Amino acid sequence: MATNYMTVLEHEMDNLNARLWRIKQAIDCKRKTLGCPELDRDIMRYRYKVTKHLLDVLFMQHYVWECAADEEYRKWNENTPKPEELVKDFDFPVDEEMAKGQYAEELETCDDIPGPDMNYLDIYDPMDWWKDLSKERRKEFNENAKKALAGIRSMIKET
């Protein structure tokens, strides 16, 4: 069965799913402040396509190493398929609702340093998440920032 170096982590697939959610938002964005809005949207469409392809490849790899039946293993060992052909059978659906839910969880659980994981950041406005924080969470972050700043000032004084 699977070996450690071939194991696909669910977290890896979740990160790609979240990134696809944010890329789709960038594609749909109608900002006039972009220098080349149509080119940028085309680039984002291409980025979506290749990121989605990577998600499908990881899903395929996960299936091959973790889920395939013995009959499939025998068939593949007798006539080994090319991965670029086999991946066509795997279309992992992008789950935007899951990404939104994970984003909300990130805002509630991120550490003293504010902000969600990079995969959940808005592409055009990486600080956009701040508006989604509750007042309590903003206050907590401000308190943590003050403590961190006091610690840095203390270290500077000691040197």
C-alpha positions, -999 to 999 in steps of 0.1 A, spaced: 0 0 0 10 36 4 44 47 15 51 79 35 67 98 6 37 90 -17 9 98 8 -12 128 -2 -22 149 28 -58 160 31 -45 193 43 -27 198 9 -59 192 -10 -79 215 14 -53 243 8 -57 239 -30 -95 239 -26 -93 272 -7 -69 287 -32 -93 278 -60 -121 295 -41 -100 327 -39 -88 325 -75 -125 323 -87 -132 354 -67 -103 372 -85 -116 360 -119 -150 375 -110 -136 407 -97 -144 438 -117 -117 461 -104 -109 491 -125 -77 497 -106 -59 468 -123 -35 479 -151 -46 452 -175 -79 438 -162 -87 415 -190 -52 401 -192 -52 397 -154 -85 378 -156 -71 355 -183 -41 348 -162 -63 340 -132 -84 317 -155 -52 299 -165 -41 298 -129 -74 283 -119 -71 256 -146 -36 246 -136 -44 247 -98 -75 226 -105 -54 202 -125 -30 198 -96 -59 191 -72 -71 164 -96 -36 149 -98 -34 148 -60 -69 132 -59 -57 106 -84 -25 99 -65 -45 96 -32 -69 71 -49 -41 51 -65 -22 48 -32 -50 46 -7 -83 35 -23 -78 14 -54 -91 -21 -54 -68 -51 -59 -83 -56 -94 -73 -21 -104 -37 -27 -91 -35 -58 -112 -48 -40 -143 -24 -11 -138 6 -35 -131 -2 -54 -163 -6 -23 -185 7 8 -166 -12 39 -176 4 72 -182 -6 96 -153 -16 123 -177 -41 99 -192 -53 85 -159 -59 119 -144 -87 124 -169 -108 100 -149 -104 121 -118 -123 153 -114 -122 164 -78 -150 190 -72 -141 223 -58 -161 228 -26 -165 266 -21 -188 261 9 -161 241 27 -135 268 18 -158 295 33 -163 275 64 -126 268 68 -119 305 63 -143 314 91 -126 288 113 -92 303 105 -103 337 117 -113 322 150 -83 300 156 -53 318 142 -26 324 167 -13 357 182 -1 368 148 -34 378 131 -45 365 98 -56 333 82 -34 308 63 -21 322 30 -44 300 10 -74 319 25 -61 354 16 -79 375 -9 -56 377 -40 -62 414 -46 -65 425 -10 -46 403 14 -57 423 44 -94 419 35 -99 393 62 -96 420 89 -132 432 81 -145 397 87 -132 396 123 -156 400 152 -150 430 175 -138 407 203 -112 391 180 -100 425 168 -95 436 203 -77 404 212 -53 409 182 -47 445 192 -38 433 228 -15 406 214 2 431 191 8 455 220 24 427 241 45 416 211 57 452 206 65 456 243 86 424 241 105 437 211 112 471 228 124 452 259 148 431 238 161 462 220 168 479 254 187 449 266 211 450 236 
